[in-house]
Amino acid sequence: RAGAGVPPGGRWSGVLYVADTWHEVSDFLFGRADGAAQAAAVGPGDGTAATGASPRGAGIGLGAAASRLPRVLVVAGSDSGGGAGIQADIKAVMAMGGYGTTAVTALTAQNTRGVHAVHAVPRAMLEAQIDAVLDDIGADVIKTGMLPDAAAVEAVAEKVRAYGACALVVDPVLVSTSGHALADGAAVAPTMLALLTPLATLLTPNVPEAAALLRAAGRIA
């Protein structure tokens, strides 16, 4: 979904945005081509969304060209097998020409056979990671993945509000491809609906995740 955030009444209202290619999503998020007007509404408060440049970027020693790369902060779980989670997101961001930073929400022991263990990162450590990135490097987009518990959802929502306008992509990861529960769905889905999705620029659930969110909202049984 793409929308203008939370209106004065406090209810989130978005419009369906259908993108045929990554380039259309990139235009919308980073303000290129026809997406410039949209990005102006969701980009950094200092108006640097179109170039990705920011005074905060000077702290990471990037060259002039590299410092204009779109900055994507990925807040998600680690997949030791490298096929999903933070590892996959960083590969995708870099392949599409962005500069990826991370805040790890959980450690998982998994491989091609399945998920063997999950360890949630304490809230204070998650918040410290987000602060470390946003206080220095900054971000044009924040993308969330696995948020293992309600505390993680609350932490991310608070940081998004505290740091101001930024495009937010919410991928409500609740279950792994192999069918292992990655989050406390009974607590995460309603907390996400109440705190995080109202801030989202794009919401990208698959069918089971959409069903979980709809159940949490009381729209389906």
Backbone bond lengths (Angstrom), bond angles and torsions (degrees), N, CA, C in turn:
res aa  C-N    CA-C-N  psi(-1)  N-CA   C-N-CA  omega(-1)  CA-C   N-CA-C  phi
1 R - - - 1.456 - - 1.521 110.29 -
2 A 1.285 115.22 149.69 1.455 119.66 175.07 1.512 107.76 -128.25
3 G 1.320 116.57 135.08 1.447 118.89 -178.66 1.497 111.60 -156.83
4 A 1.289 116.87 -176.43 1.457 121.47 -176.57 1.511 112.58 -99.80
5 G 1.349 117.25 15.30 1.461 119.33 177.28 1.512 111.46 92.10
6 V 1.314 116.26 -150.89 1.460 121.15 -174.84 1.521 110.18 -95.28
7 P 1.326 118.05 117.62 1.461 121.41 179.18 1.516 110.89 -72.24
8 P 1.336 117.77 171.89 1.469 121.16 -177.79 1.511 114.30 -53.44
9 G 1.327 117.54 -33.82 1.456 120.37 -178.79 1.510 114.28 -70.36
10 G 1.361 116.58 -11.43 1.453 119.92 176.94 1.514 114.17 91.63
11 R 1.322 118.66 -5.29 1.457 120.98 179.44 1.518 109.25 -99.19
12 W 1.345 114.48 138.21 1.453 119.26 -179.90 1.525 109.57 -77.62
13 S 1.320 116.14 132.02 1.466 119.51 175.28 1.514 107.37 -132.43
14 G 1.323 116.86 121.25 1.456 121.01 -178.76 1.504 110.13 -125.99
15 V 1.332 115.08 169.41 1.452 120.77 175.10 1.511 107.13 -119.71
16 L 1.323 116.94 148.70 1.450 121.61 179.59 1.515 108.87 -70.71
17 Y 1.323 115.70 127.38 1.461 121.27 179.06 1.516 107.58 -117.51
18 V 1.326 117.67 114.19 1.457 122.72 -178.43 1.520 108.68 -101.35
19 A 1.331 117.03 120.79 1.453 121.81 -179.87 1.522 108.91 -114.04
20 D 1.326 116.92 127.24 1.457 121.55 179.52 1.524 112.00 -83.47
21 T 1.318 117.34 -26.87 1.458 120.94 -177.20 1.515 110.37 -137.24
22 W 1.355 115.27 163.30 1.460 119.62 175.90 1.522 110.59 -59.67
23 H 1.338 117.27 -35.44 1.458 120.16 -176.22 1.530 111.28 -61.16
24 E 1.330 117.42 -34.00 1.459 119.67 177.99 1.525 110.60 -68.98
25 V 1.348 117.00 -40.08 1.458 120.28 176.11 1.522 109.78 -63.91
26 S 1.343 116.38 -42.52 1.462 121.15 179.55 1.517 111.37 -61.72
27 D 1.341 116.65 -42.45 1.465 120.31 177.88 1.522 110.62 -59.00
28 F 1.333 116.05 -43.35 1.464 120.60 -177.66 1.528 111.34 -66.52
29 L 1.346 116.52 -44.77 1.456 120.48 -175.26 1.522 113.67 -76.92
30 F 1.347 116.18 -38.10 1.451 119.21 -171.15 1.524 114.36 -107.89
31 G 1.338 117.83 0.93 1.454 119.41 172.85 1.504 115.29 79.21
32 R 1.309 117.43 30.88 1.446 119.48 177.27 1.518 109.81 -95.96
33 A 1.304 116.69 151.89 1.465 123.64 175.14 1.517 110.68 48.54
34 D 1.365 116.56 -125.93 1.458 119.90 -174.98 1.519 112.57 -70.86
35 G 1.331 117.98 -12.27 1.448 120.02 -178.88 1.515 113.68 -85.99
36 A 1.321 118.34 1.61 1.458 120.95 -174.01 1.521 112.67 -59.71
37 A 1.336 116.06 -43.46 1.464 119.17 -177.92 1.519 110.73 -64.76
38 Q 1.359 116.30 -40.40 1.450 119.27 179.05 1.522 110.50 -65.37
39 A 1.352 116.75 -43.23 1.456 119.67 -176.95 1.512 111.43 -64.18
40 A 1.334 116.82 -30.95 1.458 119.66 179.34 1.517 110.88 -61.51
41 A 1.347 115.56 -29.05 1.457 119.40 -179.00 1.527 112.38 -80.68
42 V 1.360 116.53 -26.91 1.458 118.74 -173.95 1.519 113.30 -115.33
43 G 1.334 119.26 -4.30 1.450 121.68 -176.41 1.504 112.14 -78.52
44 P 1.363 115.75 -176.26 1.457 120.39 -178.14 1.514 112.60 -58.57
45 G 1.315 116.21 151.10 1.455 121.18 -177.61 1.506 113.76 -63.72
46 D 1.374 117.42 -20.23 1.454 118.35 -179.18 1.514 112.76 -87.56
47 G 1.346 116.22 5.15 1.458 120.66 174.50 1.505 114.71 76.66
48 T 1.339 119.26 23.58 1.449 120.54 -176.30 1.528 112.75 -102.68
49 A 1.340 117.75 17.81 1.460 119.82 -174.55 1.513 112.39 -61.87
50 A 1.328 118.53 -36.28 1.455 120.27 -174.00 1.511 112.03 -64.50
51 T 1.310 119.36 -31.84 1.451 121.71 -177.44 1.505 112.87 -105.21
52 G 1.312 117.75 -20.76 1.450 120.76 -176.54 1.515 111.88 80.90
53 A 1.338 118.16 -1.24 1.454 120.73 -178.09 1.512 109.92 -80.18
54 S 1.322 115.74 149.24 1.450 120.15 178.73 1.510 108.59 -159.18
55 P 1.328 117.73 147.55 1.459 118.85 175.19 1.517 112.19 -56.04
56 R 1.366 117.82 -29.81 1.457 120.01 179.45 1.521 111.04 -64.99
57 G 1.351 117.84 -27.69 1.457 121.18 -176.78 1.513 113.20 -65.50
58 A 1.329 118.10 -20.24 1.450 120.85 -177.83 1.515 111.94 -64.30
59 G 1.331 117.20 -22.24 1.451 120.31 -175.68 1.512 114.68 -75.66
60 I 1.344 119.27 -7.87 1.460 119.96 -176.27 1.514 112.49 -107.76
61 G 1.325 117.93 7.86 1.447 121.26 172.65 1.513 114.90 69.78
62 L 1.323 118.64 28.01 1.448 121.28 179.37 1.519 110.30 -83.16
63 G 1.343 116.34 151.29 1.454 120.67 175.51 1.506 110.38 -71.83
64 A 1.348 116.44 173.57 1.467 121.22 -175.64 1.515 111.65 -59.99
65 A 1.351 116.42 -42.84 1.470 118.87 -178.99 1.519 110.99 -70.02
66 A 1.349 116.44 -44.68 1.459 120.11 -176.83 1.515 111.57 -65.80
67 S 1.345 116.99 -31.76 1.456 119.12 -176.80 1.516 112.01 -68.78
68 R 1.334 117.22 -12.18 1.465 120.40 177.82 1.525 111.70 -93.96
69 L 1.309 117.82 3.85 1.456 120.17 177.12 1.524 109.66 -65.87
70 P 1.321 118.37 141.91 1.471 120.33 173.07 1.527 109.38 -58.95
71 R 1.308 116.27 132.12 1.465 121.73 -177.52 1.527 109.66 -99.38
72 V 1.328 116.03 124.13 1.460 121.40 -178.39 1.521 109.08 -121.39
73 L 1.328 116.02 116.82 1.461 121.35 174.76 1.521 107.98 -92.61
74 V 1.326 116.27 117.14 1.462 121.65 179.63 1.528 108.59 -98.79
75 V 1.316 116.16 120.97 1.463 122.28 178.98 1.528 106.60 -111.71
76 A 1.329 116.59 101.41 1.461 119.36 -171.14 1.519 109.96 -162.90
77 G 1.328 115.38 179.14 1.453 121.60 -179.93 1.517 111.82 -86.34
78 S 1.327 115.32 156.67 1.462 122.01 177.36 1.527 109.85 -89.06
79 D 1.332 116.02 134.14 1.463 122.76 176.36 1.521 107.39 -110.45
80 S 1.333 116.99 108.42 1.460 119.94 -176.91 1.521 112.86 -62.15
81 G 1.334 116.76 -22.02 1.459 120.13 178.14 1.515 113.68 -82.03
82 G 1.332 116.97 -12.43 1.458 121.42 175.94 1.515 115.86 79.32
83 G 1.330 117.15 3.78 1.461 118.85 -176.01 1.513 114.50 -92.39
84 A 1.321 117.59 -10.28 1.463 120.84 -178.30 1.523 107.92 -151.90
85 G 1.331 115.90 -168.42 1.457 120.67 175.15 1.517 113.96 63.83
86 I 1.333 115.22 -153.66 1.462 122.52 -177.94 1.527 111.18 -53.79
87 Q 1.321 116.74 -43.79 1.462 120.11 -176.27 1.523 111.67 -60.35
88 A 1.326 116.66 -46.45 1.464 120.07 -179.83 1.527 111.32 -68.07
89 D 1.340 116.55 -38.73 1.464 119.78 -179.56 1.529 111.36 -63.75
90 I 1.338 117.21 -42.78 1.459 120.30 179.63 1.531 110.68 -63.05
91 K 1.320 116.59 -41.78 1.473 119.89 177.34 1.526 110.31 -59.60
92 A 1.337 116.26 -44.02 1.468 120.59 -178.78 1.525 111.25 -65.91
93 V 1.336 117.28 -43.52 1.461 121.21 -179.76 1.528 110.38 -60.84
94 M 1.317 116.62 -47.06 1.466 120.24 -177.92 1.527 111.58 -68.84
95 A 1.335 116.66 -36.72 1.466 119.85 178.47 1.524 111.42 -64.01
96 M 1.342 116.57 -29.81 1.457 121.22 -179.72 1.532 112.91 -92.81
97 G 1.333 116.63 8.24 1.460 119.64 174.46 1.503 115.60 88.42
98 G 1.338 117.90 18.80 1.453 120.92 178.73 1.518 111.66 -102.78
99 Y 1.334 115.61 171.23 1.466 121.94 175.56 1.520 107.08 -110.46
100 G 1.341 116.76 114.73 1.450 120.97 -174.11 1.513 113.43 -97.30
101 T 1.323 115.58 135.54 1.454 122.47 170.76 1.522 107.48 -124.21
102 T 1.340 117.25 166.32 1.457 118.45 -172.30 1.515 113.55 -139.07
103 A 1.315 114.65 155.12 1.461 124.17 166.19 1.527 105.22 -136.87
104 V 1.315 116.21 112.72 1.467 121.18 -174.48 1.525 110.25 -82.76
105 T 1.326 116.19 126.39 1.465 121.62 -178.79 1.516 113.07 -93.45
106 A 1.342 116.00 -25.44 1.464 120.45 -177.57 1.515 109.54 -161.30
107 L 1.320 115.41 151.54 1.461 122.18 173.33 1.519 107.84 -103.26
108 T 1.320 116.26 134.00 1.460 119.29 176.53 1.521 109.62 -124.00
109 A 1.315 115.43 146.88 1.459 122.02 171.36 1.517 105.59 -104.53
110 Q 1.322 116.12 102.82 1.461 118.99 -177.46 1.521 110.91 -147.49
111 N 1.305 114.18 159.57 1.460 121.94 177.67 1.514 108.11 -147.68
112 T 1.319 117.69 -161.90 1.463 120.11 -177.51 1.527 112.27 -68.76
113 R 1.347 117.26 -14.62 1.462 120.21 -178.30 1.514 113.34 -90.32
114 G 1.338 116.83 -18.47 1.456 118.32 -179.86 1.512 112.75 148.78
115 V 1.334 115.90 -175.99 1.459 123.44 179.33 1.524 108.39 -97.94
116 H 1.333 116.49 123.85 1.458 120.93 -175.20 1.526 113.13 -101.20
117 A 1.334 117.13 -24.66 1.464 120.14 179.46 1.520 109.31 -163.03
118 V 1.337 115.82 150.77 1.466 122.24 178.03 1.517 108.54 -134.71
119 H 1.327 116.72 130.95 1.465 121.13 177.71 1.521 108.40 -127.38
120 A 1.317 117.43 112.83 1.459 121.89 -179.81 1.524 110.27 -72.50
121 V 1.333 115.89 138.23 1.464 121.42 176.37 1.530 108.37 -76.77
122 P 1.327 119.02 135.45 1.469 120.37 178.42 1.527 111.21 -57.00
123 R 1.328 115.32 146.44 1.458 120.64 -176.25 1.527 112.38 -55.24
124 A 1.317 117.37 -41.96 1.464 120.25 -177.90 1.529 111.21 -61.10
125 M 1.327 117.27 -38.24 1.456 120.69 179.56 1.518 111.15 -71.47
126 L 1.328 116.90 -37.91 1.461 120.00 176.26 1.525 110.28 -61.56
127 E 1.322 116.42 -46.18 1.461 120.16 179.78 1.531 111.16 -63.23
128 A 1.336 117.30 -38.27 1.460 120.96 179.95 1.527 111.26 -63.72
129 Q 1.333 117.24 -38.24 1.462 120.81 177.99 1.533 111.03 -64.54
130 I 1.325 115.98 -45.55 1.464 120.11 -179.50 1.518 110.64 -62.87
131 D 1.333 116.38 -44.19 1.463 120.65 178.50 1.523 111.33 -60.97
132 A 1.334 117.00 -43.97 1.455 121.07 -177.65 1.530 111.33 -59.39
133 V 1.321 116.71 -39.87 1.468 120.66 -179.73 1.527 111.03 -74.50
134 L 1.319 117.23 -50.16 1.461 120.20 -172.75 1.528 112.85 -73.47
135 D 1.325 118.23 -27.72 1.461 120.76 177.94 1.524 112.37 -71.74
136 D 1.329 117.00 -20.89 1.461 120.84 -174.42 1.528 112.07 -118.25
137 I 1.313 116.34 -65.28 1.468 121.50 -173.97 1.520 111.85 -80.13
138 G 1.327 116.41 -37.58 1.459 120.30 -176.95 1.516 111.57 80.64
139 A 1.303 116.78 -179.25 1.466 121.96 179.89 1.512 109.45 -156.63
140 D 1.318 115.38 141.87 1.463 121.13 171.25 1.522 110.53 -91.80
141 V 1.346 114.84 -26.65 1.469 121.58 178.93 1.517 108.39 -141.49
142 I 1.318 116.15 139.02 1.458 121.94 168.57 1.520 107.26 -111.03
143 K 1.329 116.23 128.88 1.461 120.74 -179.97 1.516 108.84 -120.19
144 T 1.321 117.22 122.68 1.457 120.45 179.03 1.517 110.73 -101.11
145 G 1.326 113.86 149.12 1.455 121.11 174.50 1.512 108.85 -126.45
146 M 1.321 115.93 -120.44 1.468 120.72 -179.15 1.530 110.93 -66.11
147 L 1.322 115.80 118.40 1.461 122.74 172.06 1.521 104.89 -117.20
148 P 1.340 117.48 104.89 1.469 120.17 -165.26 1.516 116.62 -70.75
149 D 1.332 117.55 -22.16 1.462 119.24 -177.84 1.524 110.43 -150.93
150 A 1.308 115.74 172.81 1.460 120.68 -176.93 1.520 111.35 -62.04
151 A 1.347 117.43 -34.19 1.463 120.50 -179.99 1.526 111.27 -61.67
152 A 1.321 117.06 -38.22 1.467 121.01 178.75 1.525 110.68 -66.44
153 V 1.324 116.31 -41.61 1.464 120.08 178.07 1.525 110.33 -62.30
154 E 1.326 115.88 -45.09 1.466 120.36 179.67 1.522 110.88 -61.26
155 A 1.331 117.39 -41.92 1.462 121.70 -178.80 1.518 111.21 -62.81
156 V 1.325 116.70 -45.53 1.462 120.12 -179.16 1.526 110.91 -64.99
157 A 1.329 116.71 -44.15 1.467 120.21 -179.77 1.529 110.75 -60.83
158 E 1.333 116.58 -41.81 1.462 120.07 179.31 1.519 111.77 -63.55
159 K 1.338 116.89 -41.04 1.466 120.35 -179.50 1.531 111.59 -69.08
160 V 1.328 116.93 -38.75 1.471 119.69 178.17 1.522 109.90 -61.50
161 R 1.329 116.89 -42.65 1.465 120.33 178.36 1.536 110.86 -67.39
162 A 1.319 116.86 -41.30 1.465 120.64 -175.27 1.522 112.55 -66.30
163 Y 1.338 116.63 -35.72 1.463 119.52 -175.70 1.530 113.20 -91.68
164 G 1.316 117.33 -1.90 1.462 119.20 172.93 1.514 114.29 87.02
165 A 1.328 113.78 -164.74 1.461 121.98 -171.21 1.521 111.79 -61.92
166 C 1.317 115.44 127.52 1.459 122.73 176.40 1.521 106.21 -163.96
167 A 1.323 116.67 141.43 1.464 119.07 176.33 1.523 109.02 -63.83
168 L 1.324 116.09 134.29 1.465 121.67 -178.09 1.524 109.69 -123.74
169 V 1.323 116.04 121.05 1.463 122.25 176.14 1.525 107.56 -105.83
170 V 1.320 117.06 119.42 1.461 121.90 -178.36 1.526 109.17 -109.04
171 D 1.328 115.08 113.66 1.459 121.65 173.67 1.522 106.70 -106.86
172 P 1.320 118.46 102.24 1.469 121.51 -172.01 1.526 112.49 -76.69
173 V 1.335 116.33 72.12 1.460 121.77 -177.58 1.530 109.60 -70.59
174 L 1.312 116.45 117.72 1.467 121.34 -178.58 1.524 112.54 -120.56
175 V 1.340 116.59 -31.11 1.466 121.63 -176.75 1.524 108.67 -136.83
176 S 1.336 117.15 139.70 1.462 120.69 178.54 1.519 110.26 -73.28
177 T 1.329 115.58 166.10 1.467 120.48 178.13 1.517 111.21 -59.05
178 S 1.338 116.25 -31.94 1.468 120.27 -179.40 1.525 112.58 -80.93
179 G 1.350 117.01 -2.19 1.452 120.66 176.20 1.508 115.67 97.32
180 H 1.332 118.07 6.10 1.467 121.53 -179.19 1.524 109.47 -84.68
181 A 1.340 116.13 132.87 1.462 120.21 177.99 1.528 109.98 -67.98
182 L 1.329 116.75 124.61 1.457 122.18 -178.58 1.518 112.39 -103.61
183 A 1.309 117.22 -7.96 1.460 120.79 -178.06 1.521 109.49 -146.53
184 D 1.296 115.18 157.63 1.460 121.34 174.63 1.532 107.22 -77.37
185 G 1.332 114.76 85.61 1.459 120.37 -172.65 1.513 114.47 -55.04
186 A 1.337 116.88 -36.55 1.461 120.03 -178.16 1.516 111.69 -63.92
187 A 1.343 117.51 -29.29 1.464 121.04 -179.64 1.519 112.13 -99.95
188 V 1.335 116.42 -36.57 1.467 120.40 -174.20 1.522 112.05 -70.39
189 A 1.329 117.88 -47.40 1.465 120.16 -175.49 1.532 112.68 -58.51
190 P 1.332 120.51 -51.55 1.467 119.07 179.46 1.527 113.00 -65.48
191 T 1.335 117.74 -35.52 1.466 120.31 178.62 1.523 110.20 -66.96
192 M 1.320 115.64 -39.71 1.460 120.48 178.09 1.528 110.81 -63.52
193 L 1.323 116.20 -42.64 1.467 120.15 178.74 1.523 111.46 -63.10
194 A 1.319 116.23 -38.49 1.465 120.05 -176.10 1.519 112.82 -77.28
195 L 1.339 117.55 -36.90 1.460 120.14 -169.31 1.528 115.83 -113.17
196 L 1.336 116.73 -35.41 1.467 118.46 -170.16 1.519 114.02 -100.97
197 T 1.340 117.41 -45.82 1.467 117.99 -178.46 1.532 113.61 -62.39
198 P 1.348 120.05 -28.97 1.465 117.97 175.79 1.531 113.18 -64.21
199 L 1.337 117.34 -19.43 1.462 121.41 -179.84 1.524 112.67 -95.05
200 A 1.344 116.33 -7.54 1.460 120.57 -170.14 1.516 113.44 -74.99
201 T 1.330 113.89 141.48 1.461 121.58 170.31 1.526 109.15 -86.65
202 L 1.331 115.58 -42.22 1.465 122.18 175.77 1.523 108.74 -131.05
203 L 1.317 116.68 137.83 1.460 123.19 175.01 1.518 107.16 -120.37
204 T 1.356 117.39 122.85 1.464 119.76 -169.99 1.527 113.26 -124.32
205 P 1.324 118.90 62.67 1.465 119.43 177.76 1.523 111.31 -79.28
206 N 1.349 115.81 151.82 1.458 118.21 166.13 1.526 106.85 -85.58
207 V 1.322 117.46 -174.94 1.471 119.46 -174.24 1.538 112.40 -63.05
208 P 1.350 119.70 -47.56 1.475 118.36 178.33 1.526 112.85 -62.41
209 E 1.334 117.16 -37.75 1.461 120.03 179.06 1.520 111.41 -67.70
210 A 1.337 116.31 -40.16 1.463 119.72 176.96 1.521 110.36 -62.30
211 A 1.331 116.28 -39.23 1.467 120.16 178.75 1.527 110.57 -64.40
212 A 1.334 117.13 -40.97 1.469 120.48 178.64 1.523 111.59 -63.01
213 L 1.311 116.51 -40.36 1.464 120.16 178.81 1.523 110.71 -68.01
214 L 1.324 117.07 -40.37 1.461 120.56 178.81 1.516 111.89 -65.78
215 R 1.362 116.27 -37.10 1.461 119.01 176.05 1.527 110.85 -65.66
216 A 1.327 116.11 -41.06 1.461 119.70 179.04 1.520 111.60 -64.00
217 A 1.338 115.87 -29.44 1.447 120.33 178.93 1.522 112.75 -85.42
218 G 1.339 117.05 -3.74 1.453 121.43 -179.77 1.509 113.02 75.89
219 R 1.338 116.18 20.60 1.472 119.29 -178.92 1.517 112.01 -87.87
220 I 1.325 117.27 -25.74 1.471 121.20 176.53 1.526 107.53 -136.12
221 A 1.330 115.78 161.92 1.478 120.61 -179.48 1.516 110.53 -83.59
